[in-house]
């Protein structure tokens, strides 16, 4: 009888251990699939990219993404600002997303109170010029809602937002209110979560539904939803009159930065010019066939730094017969072949 009882207890113990193991396997599988119950098969339409980290994947981006996204812009006085000098885009945020843009550049200021149909209280999108001042667009909340809706409908997509330039008179306000405005939209969103890692593995971001990254400067604390902005840029303040940049010119600018070999610093190609013509004319110098140069720039950077360009930023994303997203997809197929 005692032997039988010991045998039964032993069998029950073994059964309990087996049950615990099965539950552990189920939990591990659930964790691997993430809160969305999905596995990563592609990233931004690119097969095989799930094992890449963010900085080994290239995102198509727009410069001053909100400047012109909602039509005309206005000085704080209420006068219409000249589009020639302040509008970098003519497509809404949603339209830019549909064009394949996955990297947004938002310059920020604030408005103290709402007024009429245009002015919205809180943090707003602007284009500030050192000579002309700041031209105002619509609210940051409006743009973020468009990003949230798109990511909710497209669960294999990852988006990065840069908030770099803050109007001087609004810096304190932005530092005090930006986190609350962003979290007010995304903290309890059932469509997408913010990824707080600076350089996450893309497949894990998709599985966990943490597919929105926000990089900003301005001294935000560790409890904020933002990653500190750090990047290597090819930017030069260049007048454009007849041609865009050359491959060697961009590669030389990037490779002279000693940080290029550090994975935590995204490599950004600023494929736009800053003065000399109206902004839409400057954009025309760098679109179309000129975009093919980006493929060569990426290969040169891979050969030098053993990692690809991470970001490309243009004005007027919808201009020209060729879309930046098409070129970036070609670049990413090369990146997948090289780094997976």
N, C-alpha and C positions, 0 to 999 in steps of 0.2 A: 504493500500500500504506500509506504514512504517513497519507495522507488518510483511508483506511478505518479505520485504527487510532484516529485522532483522533475520527472519527465514532462509533465503537463506545464509546470512553471517554466521549464527550459523552452518548451515549444512556444509558449505565450511570449516569452522574452524575445525569442527569435522573430516571431511574427511582428512584435512591436518594433523591433529594429528594422525589419523589412518595410513596414509601413512608414516609419520615419524616413527611410531612404527614398521611398517612392515620393513622399511629400516634398523632400529636398529636391529631387529631380524635377518635379512639377514646378516648384518655386523658381529653380534655376532657369527652366525653359521660359517661364513667364517673364522673368527679369530680362532674358535675352531678347524676348519679343517686345518688351517695353509696355508702357501704359496703353499704347495704341493697339497692342496685339498684332503688330506687323513686324516683318523682317525687311531689312534694307535690300533692295534689288538694283536700285539706280539712284543717282543723285543729280538733281537738275537735268534729268533726261539722259545722263551719261551712265552707261552700264559699266560695272566693274570698279566704280569709284568709292564704294562703301568703306573700303579699308584705308582710304587716303585721309590724312588730316586736312583741316581747312586750308592751311597755308601751302599745301601741295596740290591744291585745286584752284582753278582760275574762275573768278566771278566777273561777269560783265556789269559795269557800273555807269552811273551818270553823275556828272559834276554839277553841283548846286541843283540837286534833283527836284527841289520844290520851287525853284525860281522860274516861274512860268507854267508850272503844272496846273494851275487853276486860272489861267488866262492872264490878263493884265496885272501889273503890280503897281503899288502906290507908295508914295512918300508918306511919312507920318503926318504931314500936313493935309493929306487927302488928295493931293495932286497926282495925276497919272505919271509913273516913272517911265522913261524912254526904253522901250523893249530892246532896242538896238544894243544897249549897254548893260541891261540887268536881267534879261530873260535868257537862261541857259537851256531851257526845255520848252516844248510846246505840247507835251503829252501829259495826261494825268498820271498819278502814281500807278493806278490800275493798268492804264495803257502801257506804261513803261514795263510793268511786270509781264504783260502779255507779249511784249517785244523781247522778252528774255532777260531783262535787267534784274539782277539779284544783289546788287550792291548800291546803296543809296547814300548820298552825301547831303546832309541837312545842316544848313547854317541857321542859327536861332537868335531870336530876340523875344520880347514879350510885349503884350498890350494889357493895360491895367483894367480896362472894362470893354464889354461888347458895345458896338454901335452900328446900327443899320444892318444891312445884309452882308457886309464884308468883314468888318472888324470883329474878331473873336477874342474874348478875354483869355489870357494865359499865354503859353509859349507858342510862338508863331514862326513860320518859315520865312527867311529873308535872304536877300543877296546884298551884302554890305561892300561898298566900294570906298576906299580910303579918301577919294576925292569927292565923290558924289553923296556919300552917306548910305543909309540902308533903305532898300526898297522892300515893301512888305507883301507877303503872299497870305495864304490861309493858315489855319492852326495846325500845329504838329499833331494834335489828336486826330484830326481829319485824315492826315496821311497815314498815321499808324493804324487806324481802323481799316484802311484799304489794304495795307499789308496783312493785317490779321485775317481779313476775309479771304484773301488770295491763298494764304498758307493753309487756311482751313479747308479749302477746296482742292488743294494740291499737296498731298501728304508726303511726296518724295522731294519737295523743294526746300532749299535752305537759303535764307536771306541774311545779309549783313547790313547794318546801318551804321554809318559814321556820323557823329555829331562833333565837329571839330571847332568851327569858328562861331563864337558867341559875341554878339554885339556888346561893346564895352559897357554901355549903360545898363545892360541886362544881365551881366555876369553873376551878380549876387542873387538876383531873382531866379535865374536858371539853376544855380547851385542849390538853392533852397527848395525848388519846386519840380525839377525835371524828373527825379526818381518817382515822385508821387504821381505825376501825370502818366508816366510809362506804366507803372505798376497798376494804376487804375484801370488800364485796358488789359494787361496781360497776366496779372497775378492770378486771376480766377478764370482766365479764358479757357474754354473747352476746345479751342481750335489749335492753339500753339502755345508753347512755353518759351521763355527766354533761356538761352544757354549761357551760363556764367563762366564757362571755360574760354580762355583766349584762343586756343588752337585745338578744338576737339576733333576726335575721329568722326567723320561724317556719318558713317553707318550708325554709330551709337546715338548721334544727335537725332537721326530720323527715327530710330527705334523708340527712343524716349520722348519723342515729339518735342524736343528742345531745339527747334529749327530756326529760331531767330536769335541773332547775336547783335549786340549793340556796343560799339567802341566809342568812347568819348574821352575828352580831356576836361580839366576844370576842377580837379581835386576832390572827386567824389570818394566817399568812404567804402570800406570793404563790404558793408551791408547793402550797397546799392546794386541794382541789376546790371551794371555796366562793367565792361572790361576797360582797362586803361588803354588809351590809344597809343599804339606804337607801330610805326611803319617806315619803310624806305620808299621814297618817292622820286620819280624822274622829273618832277616839276621844275621848270624854269620859266621866269616871266618873259615870255617871248612875243614879239610882234609878228603877226602873220600877214603876209601880203600875197604870196603866190604859191607856197608849198608847205606841206606838213613836215614833221620831223623825219630824219633818217634813222635807219637801224643802228648804225655805229654811234650816232649822237646819243641815243637813249641808253644803249648798252654801256657806253663810257660813263655816263652820269651815274647809273646804278652801281656799276662795279667799283667806282671810286669810294663808295660808302662801306667802311669796314664791317658794318653790321650785316651785310648781305649774307654772310655765312651762318647767321644765327636764325634757327627755324622759327623763333617766336616773333620775328619781325616780318610781317607780310611785305612782299615786294609789289609796289604799285606803279603802273605806267599811266602817267597823266597825258592822255592822247587828245589834248586840246590846247589852243593858244589863247592868249589873254587880251591882246589889244592890237590895233592897227586897222581892223574892219569891224563891222557889226558882228555880234556873236554868232548869228546864224551863218554868216559868210565864212567866219573862221572855222565853224564846224564843217562846212562844205569842203574845206581844204584837207580835212583829215578823214573823211568818210569814203565810201566806195572802195575802190581798189587799194587805197592807202591802208586800209585795215589789214590787208594781207601781210604788211610789214610786222604786225604783232606776232605772227607765227614764227618769223625769223628771230625776232627779239627774244621770244620764249626759249627757242633752241639755244641761242647764244648764252642766255642766263643759266640754263640747265648745264651746259658745258662748263661754265665758269664756277657756278656756286653749287651745283649738284642739287638744285631744287628749282621749281618753276616760278614764273611771275604769279602772283596771287590775285591781283586786282587790276582791272583796266577801267579807266574813267573817261567818258566822252561828253561833249555837249550835243544837244539835239539828237537824241537816240533814234528818232524816227526818220532822220534824213538819209538820203542816198539810197542806192539800189541794193546795197548789201547791209545786213544787220550785224552789229557787233556780236550778238549771241551766236550767230553762225560761225564766226571766226573763233570765238571762245570755245564752242563745242569741239572744233577741230583741235585746238590747243589741249583741251582736256582729254581727248582720246590719246594724244601723244603722252600726256602726263600719266595716264593709266598704264600705258605700255611701259613707261620708264620706271615707275615707282610702285608697282604692285606685282 
